[in-house]
Amino acid sequence: MSIRLSLSIALTCCLVLPPAHAQDRAAWNAPQKPFRIFGNTYYVGPHGLSSILVKTSQGLVLIDGDLPESTPLIEANIRELGFRISDVRWILNSHAHSDHAGGIAELQRASGAQVLASAAGAHAMELGGADPNDPQYGTAPTYPPVHHVRVVADGETLHLGDVDITAHYTPGHTPGSTSWTWRTCEGGTCLNIAYADSLTAISNPHYRFTDAAAHPHRVEDFRRAIATVAALPCDILLTPHPGASDFWERMKRREAGTQPDPLVDQNACKAYAATAEKDLDARLDKERASQP
């Protein structure tokens, strides 16, 4: 399935209400054996929600904590790889919805790690996801609030040991959406990994992205975010929902021995962004058509 089709299905199915039913949560949280993606980067989340572990010379970085009920699985996956949860120094977040930030408070408690996010993302996590500025406010499930979040500036590069990770503000799906990039090497080959945040224009039934009076810069910010993702240093694309970037399809082809490595695609971020732009245009056209 192409990235275009994957994102289109997600948007078509969930144009207004986010998928928050128990069956969706159970599917997202299905067990997944952890594995190395490339170099110092590992997959430690459940099957339907990414949680990414990056090993540095001074400890571990965890990106996203998924659902509150994902915490035991993430911790077990970290241990299965031979690491310790107490070695997690930083926990980064893509966006402050319950399926990506819901487990962070418990992971913070278990590890003693510093949580880092964008300014708007930190605010939303402090509210446990109940952010009135979120397009999904009122329909997105809440979760245990995350306190003492360190704010990372747009474009700021974080240094932990031998690893540099850069934050890229990509607001649209939520006001605090953030994408992250880093470089990693394996066997003499060095690649850029991009953890690009969700770019779907999903909302509660009453929210309109085209309501300039209520949020005058939302569409402009969304388009800028899409352009940012398209321009990311991106040899391997990862996304908070693996299916949005055909991650498992690519992994099947990798495991089958397909060459070159199906995960490596320098056009993946551009394709992901192009799909998002078309779907945003479709959402905006629908809103304009429904105006009195």
C-alpha positions in Angstrom: 0.0 0.0 0.0 1.4 3.4 -0.9 1.9 6.3 1.5 -0.6 8.2 -0.4 -3.3 5.5 0.0 -2.5 4.9 3.6 -2.9 8.5 4.6 -6.0 8.9 2.4 -7.7 6.0 4.1 -6.8 7.4 7.5 -8.2 10.8 6.6 -11.4 9.4 4.9 -12.2 7.2 7.8 -11.5 9.8 10.4 -12.2 13.2 8.8 -14.1 14.5 11.8 -14.0 12.1 14.8 -10.7 10.5 15.9 -10.7 6.7 16.3 -10.9 6.4 20.1 -12.9 3.2 20.6 -11.7 0.3 22.7 -11.2 -1.9 19.6 -8.9 0.7 18.0 -6.8 1.0 21.2 -6.5 -2.8 21.4 -5.4 -3.0 17.8 -2.9 -0.2 18.3 -1.5 -1.8 21.4 -1.0 -5.3 19.9 2.3 -6.8 21.1 5.3 -6.3 18.8 8.8 -7.8 19.2 11.4 -5.0 19.4 14.1 -4.8 16.8 16.9 -2.6 15.4 15.8 -0.3 12.6 19.2 1.0 11.7 22.4 1.8 13.6 21.6 3.1 17.1 17.8 3.2 16.5 15.3 0.6 17.7 11.5 0.0 17.5 10.1 -0.6 21.0 6.5 0.2 20.7 3.4 -1.9 20.1 2.5 -2.9 16.6 0.1 0.0 15.9 2.0 2.9 17.6 5.6 3.8 17.2 7.9 4.2 20.2 11.5 4.7 19.1 14.6 4.1 21.2 17.9 5.8 20.3 21.1 4.6 22.0 23.7 7.3 22.8 27.1 7.1 24.5 25.5 8.8 27.6 22.2 6.9 27.8 18.9 6.3 25.9 16.4 8.6 24.2 12.8 7.4 23.9 10.5 9.1 21.4 6.8 8.8 22.2 5.1 6.9 25.1 2.0 5.8 23.2 -1.2 4.8 25.2 -1.2 4.6 29.0 -1.7 0.8 28.6 1.4 0.7 26.3 3.8 1.4 29.1 4.4 -2.3 30.3 5.0 -3.4 26.7 7.5 -0.5 26.0 9.4 -1.2 29.2 9.5 -5.0 28.4 10.7 -4.3 24.9 13.5 -2.1 26.2 14.6 -4.8 28.6 14.4 -7.5 25.8 16.9 -5.5 23.8 19.3 -5.6 26.7 18.8 -2.0 27.9 17.4 -0.7 31.2 14.5 1.7 31.6 16.6 3.6 34.2 19.1 4.4 31.4 16.5 6.5 29.5 17.7 10.1 29.9 15.2 11.9 27.6 11.6 11.2 26.5 10.6 13.2 23.4 7.1 13.6 22.1 5.6 14.0 18.6 2.2 15.4 19.7 0.2 15.4 22.9 -2.6 13.0 22.1 -3.3 10.0 24.3 -2.0 7.5 21.7 1.5 9.1 21.7 1.8 10.9 25.0 -0.6 8.8 27.2 2.2 6.6 28.6 4.8 9.3 29.1 3.9 10.2 32.8 4.5 6.6 33.9 7.6 6.2 31.7 8.9 9.4 33.2 8.3 8.1 36.7 9.9 4.7 36.0 13.0 6.1 34.3 13.5 9.5 36.0 14.0 10.9 32.5 13.6 14.5 31.4 10.6 14.9 29.1 11.0 17.3 26.2 8.5 18.8 23.8 7.6 22.0 21.9 6.1 24.9 23.8 2.5 24.1 22.8 3.2 20.3 23.2 4.4 20.8 26.8 1.3 22.9 27.6 -1.0 20.2 26.2 0.8 17.4 28.1 0.5 19.4 31.4 -3.3 19.4 30.7 -3.3 15.7 30.1 -4.4 16.3 26.5 -7.3 18.5 27.3 -6.0 21.5 25.3 -8.8 23.8 24.0 -6.5 24.8 21.1 -6.4 21.2 19.8 -8.7 20.6 16.8 -9.8 17.3 18.5 -10.6 19.0 21.8 -13.6 17.4 23.4 -13.3 14.1 21.5 -9.6 13.2 22.0 -9.2 11.0 25.2 -7.3 12.5 28.1 -4.5 10.9 30.1 -2.3 11.3 33.2 -0.8 14.8 33.0 3.0 15.1 32.4 4.8 17.7 34.5 8.2 19.3 34.4 8.4 19.2 30.6 11.4 20.9 29.1 10.5 23.2 26.2 12.6 22.7 23.0 12.7 25.5 20.5 12.0 25.1 16.8 15.2 24.1 15.1 17.0 23.4 18.3 19.5 20.6 18.3 19.8 18.5 21.4 23.1 16.8 22.3 23.3 13.6 24.3 26.7 11.9 24.1 27.5 11.1 20.5 24.0 11.8 19.2 22.4 15.1 18.0 18.7 15.2 17.6 16.9 18.2 16.1 13.4 19.4 16.8 11.3 20.7 13.9 8.0 22.4 14.8 5.3 21.0 12.5 2.0 22.3 13.9 -1.3 21.4 12.2 -2.5 18.0 13.5 -2.1 19.6 16.9 -0.7 23.0 17.8 2.4 21.4 19.4 3.2 18.8 16.7 7.0 18.3 16.4 9.1 16.2 14.1 12.6 14.9 15.1 15.7 14.1 13.0 19.0 12.5 13.8 21.9 10.8 12.0 23.1 7.3 12.7 25.7 4.9 11.2 26.0 1.2 10.7 28.7 -0.8 8.9 30.3 2.3 7.4 26.9 3.7 6.1 25.4 6.8 7.7 21.8 7.7 7.2 19.4 10.5 8.3 16.3 9.3 10.2 13.2 11.5 10.3 10.4 10.9 12.8 7.8 13.0 11.0 4.7 13.8 13.0 1.2 13.2 11.9 -0.1 15.6 9.2 -3.8 14.7 9.1 -6.4 17.4 9.5 -8.6 15.6 11.9 -11.0 17.4 14.3 -14.0 17.4 16.5 -17.4 17.9 14.7 -17.4 21.6 15.2 -13.9 22.6 14.4 -13.1 24.4 11.1 -9.6 24.9 10.0 -10.9 27.7 7.7 -12.3 29.7 10.6 -9.8 32.5 10.5 -11.5 34.4 13.3 -11.0 31.6 15.8 -7.5 30.6 14.7 -6.2 32.9 12.0 -2.8 31.2 11.4 -3.8 27.5 11.5 -3.9 26.8 7.8 -0.8 28.9 7.2 1.0 27.0 10.0 -0.2 23.6 8.6 1.1 24.4 5.1 4.4 25.5 6.6 4.6 22.2 8.6 4.0 20.2 5.5 6.8 22.1 3.7 9.1 21.5 6.7 8.5 17.7 6.6 9.1 17.7 2.8 12.5 19.3 3.4 13.7 17.1 6.3 17.0 15.2 6.0 15.3 11.9 5.4 16.8 8.6 4.4 14.5 6.6 6.6 11.0 7.9 7.4 9.3 6.9 10.7 5.8 8.1 11.8 3.9 7.9 15.0 1.4 5.6 13.3 3.6 3.1 11.4 0.9 2.4 8.8 0.9 6.1 7.7 4.4 5.5 6.2 3.9 1.9 5.1 6.5 0.9 7.7 5.3 -2.7 8.1 5.0 -3.3 4.4 8.6 -2.0 4.0 9.8 -4.2 6.9 8.2 -7.3 5.2 10.2 -6.6 2.1 13.3 -6.0 4.1 12.9 -9.3 6.0 12.4 -11.1 2.6 15.8 -9.8 1.6 14.7 -7.2 -0.9 17.6 -5.0 -2.1 18.2 -2.2 -1.9 16.8 -1.8 1.7 13.1 -0.9 1.3 13.3 1.3 4.5 15.8 3.6 2.8 14.0 6.0 0.6 15.2 9.6 0.2 11.8 10.6 -1.3 9.7 9.2 1.5 9.3 12.5 3.4 8.5 14.3 0.2 5.8 11.7 -0.7 4.4 11.8 2.9 4.2 15.6 2.7 2.7 15.7 -0.8 -0.1 13.3 0.3 -0.8 15.5 3.4 -1.1 18.6 1.3 -3.6 17.0 -1.0 -5.7 15.7 1.9 -5.5 19.1 3.6 -6.8 20.8 0.4 -9.6 18.3 0.3 -10.5 19.0 3.9 -10.5 22.8 3.3 -12.6 22.4 0.1 -15.1 20.4 2.1 -15.3 23.1 4.8 -15.8 25.9 2.2 -18.5 23.9 0.4 -20.4 23.4 3.6 -20.4 27.2 4.6 -23.9 28.8 4.6 
